[in-house]
Amino acid sequence: MTDELKRRLQEIATAAGNAAGDGDVIGVRAKVRKGRRRRMVAATGVGVMVAAVSVGVVVMFDGSPTPSVAAGSWEACGQDVETAAAATFGDATVFTDDGPATLRLDPLRSAGSARADVAAEMTYAASGVDRFAVVNVDGAPMVLWVVDGDGRVVGTGRAAGTYPDDLAVTPGESTWMDVGFEVRSCGDVAGTARGDVLPPGDYDVVGAAGIAPAPAGQPEQPERAAAVVLAWSVFTVGEDDGGPVVDSQCGAAWPRDAVASTSGEELGIRLDGPADLGEVAPQDPVDSDPPGAAFTVTATNTSGVELEGWTGHPWVVVVRDGIVVGTTGGTDDMGLEATMAAGASIDYDAWVPLHDCTTVGVGQHANTSGGEPLAPGTYELYAVMGFFFTTPAGDDGPGQDRTDVTAIGGPWTVTVP
């Protein structure tokens, strides 16, 4: 490592250590998102073991890419996840907390396949450097590993698709990174062989992203990571039972029985919204004025018993001719109160920019929060919400003691003038 890199790492560490005093940037989650959010709503499975996933970028300090564990090799299998992360990032400094940026992963779900869609939010958390670049490797801003409860790597992921190569983290903004992976076992997960799909269960997930200082005005995107930041979440692999699966990502076919097909409907959660929002102009992708469609979704407990737990803001899906053509782009505040007595209701704020989701984060919109406005016409809106209940107890979650359900409300109409 050169003296200059050592100096920059020290600056990063010092700035991160002082970040608690930067009240204007800590915890800021602006609605600035790079790329499209992918979300799959599927049946959850019974937990059988604990595991973890590491997400990151792989570039050596000499600037030349090194073969990535996430790109298909099995070199990290059996290693401690932090050791593997450091090696994967070319011995970059690994931050489990107090890093120059914070990382947060949404809960992940899959049903009977190797596919895992990772949605990761990065937020600036340090002064001293006004901009950090996310460094891509093998065309993707993340890599994926699976580890057991002792932190030992027991599976790897291969990124699928194409992704922006100019993501950055700056004060007051949240940068969303969405990457699809094919996740396979190293060969020692619940009797699996190398290359097998993970068995049904709940897995702890550990996200890691590589970043490098990239001051505003710097013309070139850095080719090597100087630091790695980690985060934890949960990955649920469900049984492939042939039951209904609602895919709410951009371009997916939206089933007519989406509302009735969910586990939330079965439990007794009903989501209501305005039948017709009338004419609403799409959000301006530059200055956010007009803001898009903002409305209230009301969750009602019709189960006949008290429900205790939490949820997040609704994920709004825009549908036309049975196809998802727009989405919210992100879900903030996953710790919202969802405890309801029998018959009680709670209101949640919902929002959707009314942008064509195929254009979000693409071309001229690569560094903005939006995309092209949807074409004039009438569209259907649906709200998708995940609920995590400790009462009634169930066999979901890392402790196999929660009842996790997904509820969908709609359709409600909106007209783009």
C-alpha positions in Angstrom: 0.0 0.0 0.0 1.4 3.4 -0.9 2.0 6.2 1.6 -0.7 8.2 -0.1 -3.3 5.4 0.3 -2.3 5.0 3.9 -2.8 8.7 4.5 -6.2 8.7 2.8 -7.3 5.7 4.9 -6.3 7.5 8.0 -8.3 10.5 6.9 -11.3 8.2 6.3 -11.0 6.6 9.7 -10.5 9.9 11.5 -13.5 11.5 9.8 -15.6 8.4 10.5 -14.7 8.6 14.2 -15.8 12.2 14.3 -19.0 11.6 12.4 -21.1 11.5 15.5 -20.7 15.2 15.7 -21.9 15.8 12.2 -25.5 16.2 13.0 -26.4 17.5 9.6 -25.4 14.3 7.8 -25.8 11.5 10.2 -28.9 9.5 9.7 -30.0 11.5 6.7 -32.1 9.5 4.2 -33.0 11.7 1.3 -35.1 10.2 -1.4 -32.2 10.0 -3.8 -31.8 6.5 -5.3 -29.5 5.2 -8.0 -31.0 2.3 -10.0 -34.2 0.4 -9.7 -35.5 -1.3 -6.6 -36.3 -5.0 -7.0 -38.7 -6.6 -4.6 -40.2 -10.1 -4.6 -43.1 -11.0 -2.3 -43.1 -14.8 -1.7 -44.0 -17.4 0.8 -41.6 -17.7 3.7 -40.1 -21.0 4.9 -39.3 -22.7 8.2 -35.9 -21.7 9.5 -33.3 -24.5 9.6 -30.0 -22.6 10.2 -28.3 -19.3 10.4 -26.1 -17.9 7.7 -24.8 -14.6 6.4 -24.2 -12.8 3.1 -21.4 -10.3 2.2 -21.9 -7.8 -0.5 -18.9 -6.0 -1.9 -16.7 -4.8 -4.7 -13.4 -6.5 -5.7 -10.4 -4.5 -7.1 -6.8 -4.7 -6.2 -4.8 -1.6 -5.0 -2.6 -1.8 -8.1 -5.8 -1.0 -10.1 -6.1 -4.3 -11.8 -9.2 -6.5 -11.2 -8.6 -9.7 -9.4 -10.8 -12.8 -9.8 -13.8 -12.3 -7.6 -15.2 -14.8 -5.2 -18.6 -13.5 -6.1 -17.8 -13.9 -9.8 -18.0 -17.7 -9.5 -14.8 -19.0 -7.8 -14.9 -20.8 -4.5 -11.8 -19.4 -2.9 -13.6 -17.8 0.0 -15.4 -21.0 1.1 -14.5 -21.8 4.7 -13.0 -18.4 5.5 -14.2 -16.0 8.1 -16.4 -13.4 6.4 -14.4 -10.4 7.5 -11.1 -12.1 6.4 -12.7 -13.0 3.1 -14.0 -9.4 2.7 -10.6 -7.9 3.3 -9.0 -10.3 0.8 -11.7 -9.8 -1.8 -11.2 -6.0 -1.7 -7.5 -6.2 -2.1 -6.7 -5.8 1.7 -8.9 -2.7 1.9 -9.8 -1.6 5.5 -13.0 -3.3 6.7 -15.4 -1.3 8.8 -18.1 -3.2 10.8 -19.3 0.1 12.2 -18.1 3.8 12.4 -17.2 3.7 8.7 -17.0 6.5 6.2 -20.4 5.4 5.0 -23.2 3.4 6.4 -24.8 0.4 4.6 -28.3 -1.0 5.1 -29.9 -4.0 3.5 -33.6 -4.7 3.0 -34.7 -8.2 4.1 -34.3 -10.6 1.2 -36.7 -13.4 0.1 -36.5 -16.2 -2.4 -38.7 -19.2 -3.1 -37.3 -22.5 -4.3 -34.6 -21.0 -6.5 -31.0 -19.6 -6.4 -32.2 -16.1 -7.2 -31.6 -13.4 -4.6 -32.4 -9.7 -5.2 -30.3 -7.5 -3.0 -31.4 -3.9 -2.3 -28.7 -2.0 -0.4 -28.8 1.6 0.8 -25.6 3.5 1.4 -25.6 6.8 3.3 -22.7 9.3 3.8 -21.5 9.2 7.4 -18.2 11.2 7.6 -16.9 14.7 6.9 -13.5 15.4 5.4 -14.2 13.7 2.1 -17.1 15.3 0.1 -17.8 12.3 -2.1 -17.2 8.6 -2.2 -17.4 6.4 -5.3 -18.7 2.9 -5.3 -16.3 0.8 -7.3 -17.7 -1.8 -9.7 -16.2 -5.2 -10.4 -17.3 -7.6 -13.1 -19.9 -5.0 -14.1 -21.7 -5.0 -10.7 -21.4 -2.8 -7.5 -21.8 -5.8 -5.2 -20.6 -9.4 -4.6 -22.5 -11.9 -2.5 -21.4 -14.6 0.0 -23.2 -16.9 2.4 -21.8 -17.7 5.8 -22.9 -19.8 8.8 -23.6 -18.7 12.3 -19.9 -18.7 13.1 -19.1 -16.3 10.3 -17.6 -19.0 8.0 -18.3 -18.7 4.3 -20.6 -21.5 3.1 -21.9 -20.2 -0.2 -21.2 -17.7 -3.0 -23.2 -15.6 -5.4 -22.8 -14.6 -9.0 -24.2 -11.2 -10.1 -26.6 -11.3 -13.0 -27.5 -8.3 -15.2 -26.0 -4.9 -16.0 -25.6 -2.0 -13.6 -24.5 1.6 -13.5 -20.8 2.2 -13.0 -20.9 5.7 -11.6 -22.6 5.3 -8.2 -21.5 7.8 -5.6 -22.2 8.6 -1.9 -22.5 12.2 -0.9 -23.8 14.2 2.1 -27.6 14.3 2.5 -28.3 11.5 0.0 -29.0 7.8 0.1 -27.7 5.7 -2.8 -29.5 2.5 -3.6 -27.7 -0.4 -5.1 -29.9 -3.2 -6.5 -28.2 -6.4 -7.7 -29.6 -9.8 -8.6 -27.5 -12.9 -7.7 -27.5 -16.6 -8.3 -26.6 -17.9 -4.8 -25.1 -21.4 -4.5 -23.8 -23.5 -1.6 -20.1 -24.2 -1.1 -21.1 -27.8 -0.3 -21.6 -27.9 3.4 -25.0 -26.3 4.1 -27.5 -28.8 5.5 -26.2 -31.7 3.3 -26.0 -29.8 0.1 -23.3 -30.3 -2.5 -21.2 -27.6 -4.1 -23.3 -25.6 -6.5 -26.7 -26.6 -4.9 -29.4 -24.1 -4.1 -29.7 -23.2 -0.4 -32.4 -25.2 1.4 -35.4 -23.4 2.9 -34.7 -21.4 6.0 -33.8 -18.0 7.4 -30.2 -16.8 6.9 -28.5 -13.8 8.5 -27.1 -11.5 5.7 -24.0 -9.3 5.9 -23.6 -6.7 3.3 -20.3 -5.2 2.3 -19.6 -2.4 -0.2 -16.3 -1.1 -1.4 -15.8 2.7 -1.7 -13.0 5.1 -2.6 -12.6 8.9 -2.1 -13.7 10.7 -5.2 -13.9 14.5 -4.6 -16.5 16.5 -6.6 -15.1 17.5 -9.9 -12.7 14.5 -10.2 -13.2 13.4 -13.8 -12.3 9.7 -13.4 -14.1 7.0 -11.4 -11.7 5.3 -9.0 -10.6 1.8 -10.0 -9.8 0.5 -6.5 -11.6 0.4 -3.2 -10.0 2.0 -0.1 -12.5 0.9 2.5 -15.2 -1.7 2.9 -18.4 -1.1 5.0 -20.6 -4.0 6.4 -24.2 -4.3 7.3 -26.5 -7.1 8.5 -30.0 -8.2 7.5 -32.0 -11.4 6.9 -32.4 -13.7 3.8 -35.4 -16.0 3.8 -35.5 -19.0 1.4 -39.0 -20.4 1.1 -40.4 -23.7 0.0 -41.3 -23.9 -3.7 -44.8 -25.2 -3.1 -46.3 -24.0 -6.4 -48.3 -21.4 -4.5 -48.9 -17.8 -5.7 -45.9 -15.6 -5.9 -46.2 -11.9 -6.6 -43.2 -10.3 -8.3 -43.3 -6.5 -7.9 -40.2 -5.6 -9.7 -40.2 -3.5 -12.9 -41.6 -5.2 -16.0 -43.1 -8.1 -14.1 -46.6 -9.5 -14.9 -49.0 -8.5 -12.2 -51.6 -11.2 -11.3 -55.3 -10.2 -11.0 -55.5 -12.2 -7.7 -52.5 -10.4 -6.2 -54.5 -9.1 -3.2 -56.2 -12.3 -2.3 -53.0 -14.5 -2.8 -51.0 -13.1 0.1 -50.2 -14.4 3.5 -51.4 -11.1 5.0 -54.8 -11.5 3.5 -55.0 -15.0 5.0 -54.0 -13.6 8.5 -56.6 -10.8 8.3 -54.6 -7.7 7.2 -56.5 -5.4 4.9 -54.9 -2.5 3.1 -57.2 0.4 1.9 -56.4 3.5 0.0 -58.2 6.2 -2.1 -60.3 4.6 -4.8 -59.3 7.3 -7.3 -56.4 9.8 -6.9 -57.6 11.8 -9.9 -55.0 13.6 -12.1 -51.5 13.6 -10.6 -48.4 15.0 -12.4 -45.3 12.8 -12.2 -42.4 14.0 -10.0 -39.9 16.3 -11.6 -36.7 14.2 -11.7 -34.5 17.3 -11.1 -36.1 19.4 -8.4 -38.9 17.0 -7.2 -41.6 19.6 -7.8 -44.3 18.4 -8.5 -43.6 15.5 -6.0 -45.6 12.7 -7.7 -48.5 10.8 -6.0 -48.6 11.0 -2.2 -51.5 9.3 -0.4 -52.4 7.3 2.8 -52.6 3.6 3.0 -54.7 2.3 6.0 -53.9 -1.2 7.4 -56.8 -2.8 9.3 -56.6 -5.9 11.6 -59.6 -8.0 10.8 -58.1 -11.2 12.3 -60.1 -11.0 15.5 -57.0 -11.1 17.7 -54.4 -8.5 18.7 -51.3 -8.3 16.4 -48.0 -7.0 17.8 -45.1 -6.1 15.5 -43.7 -3.7 13.0 -43.6 -2.8 9.3 -42.2 -0.3 6.8 -43.7 2.3 4.5 -45.7 0.9 1.6 -44.0 -0.2 -1.6 -46.2 1.2 -4.3 -46.6 -0.6 -7.6 -47.9 1.1 -10.8 -49.6 -1.3 -13.2 -50.9 -0.9 -16.7 -52.3 -3.7 -18.9 -51.2 -6.2 -16.3 -47.5 -5.1 -16.3 -45.5 -3.3 -13.5 -44.5 0.0 -15.2 -43.6 2.0 -12.1 -42.5 1.6 -8.4 -41.8 3.6 -5.3 -38.0 3.1 -5.8 -37.4 2.4 -2.1 -38.9 1.7 1.3 -37.6 3.7 4.3 -38.2 3.3 8.1 -38.5 -0.5 8.4 -39.3 -0.1 12.1 -42.8 1.5 11.9 -45.3 0.4 14.6 -47.8 -2.2 13.4 -49.3 -3.3 16.7 -53.1 -3.4 16.3 -55.9 -4.5 18.5 -58.6 -6.6 16.8 -60.5 -4.3 14.5 -58.0 -1.4 14.8 -56.3 0.4 12.0 -53.1 2.4 11.4 -52.4 4.9 8.6 -49.1 4.9 6.7 -47.7 7.4 4.3 -47.3 6.2 0.7 -45.6 7.8 -2.3 -44.7 7.0 -5.9 -43.0 9.3 -8.4 -45.0 8.0 -11.4 -41.8 7.5 -13.4 -41.3 4.8 -16.1 -39.3 2.3 -14.1 -37.4 1.1 -17.1 -35.7 4.6 -17.3 -34.9 5.1 -13.6 -31.2 5.3 -13.0 -30.5 5.0 -16.7 -28.6 7.5 -19.0 -29.3 11.1 -18.0 -31.0 9.8 -14.8 -28.0 7.8 -13.6 -27.3 10.3 -10.8 -30.8 11.4 -10.0 -33.6 9.9 -8.0 -35.9 9.3 -10.9 -36.6 8.6 -14.6 -38.9 9.7 -17.4 -42.5 10.5 -16.5 -45.1 7.9 -17.3 -47.1 8.5 -20.5 -50.4 10.2 -20.1 -53.2 7.8 -19.2 -54.9 6.0 -16.3 -53.0 3.5 -14.2 -53.7 1.1 -11.3 -51.9 1.5 -8.0 -51.2 -1.3 -5.5 -49.5 -1.1 -2.1 -47.3 -3.9 -0.9 -46.3 -4.1 2.8 -44.4 -6.6 4.8 -45.4 -7.2 8.4 -43.3 -8.8 11.1 -45.4 -9.9 14.1 -44.1 -11.2 17.4 -47.8 -11.9 18.4 -49.0 -14.3 17.2 -45.8 -16.2 17.5 -44.8 -18.3 14.5 -41.7 -20.0 13.0 -40.4 -17.1 10.9 -37.4 -14.8 11.5 -33.9 -15.6 12.7 -35.3 -16.9 16.1 -38.1 -18.8 14.4 -40.5 -17.1 16.7 -42.2 -14.5 14.4 -45.2 -14.5 12.0 -44.0 -12.7 8.9 -46.7 -11.9 6.3 -47.1 -9.7 3.2 -50.2 -7.8 2.5 -51.3 -6.1 -0.8 -54.0 -3.4 -1.2 -55.6 -2.1 -4.4 -56.3 -1.5 -7.2 -56.7 2.3 -6.9 -56.6 4.5 -10.0 -54.5 7.5 -10.9 -54.5 9.5 -14.1 -51.3 11.0 -15.5 -52.3 14.2 -17.4 
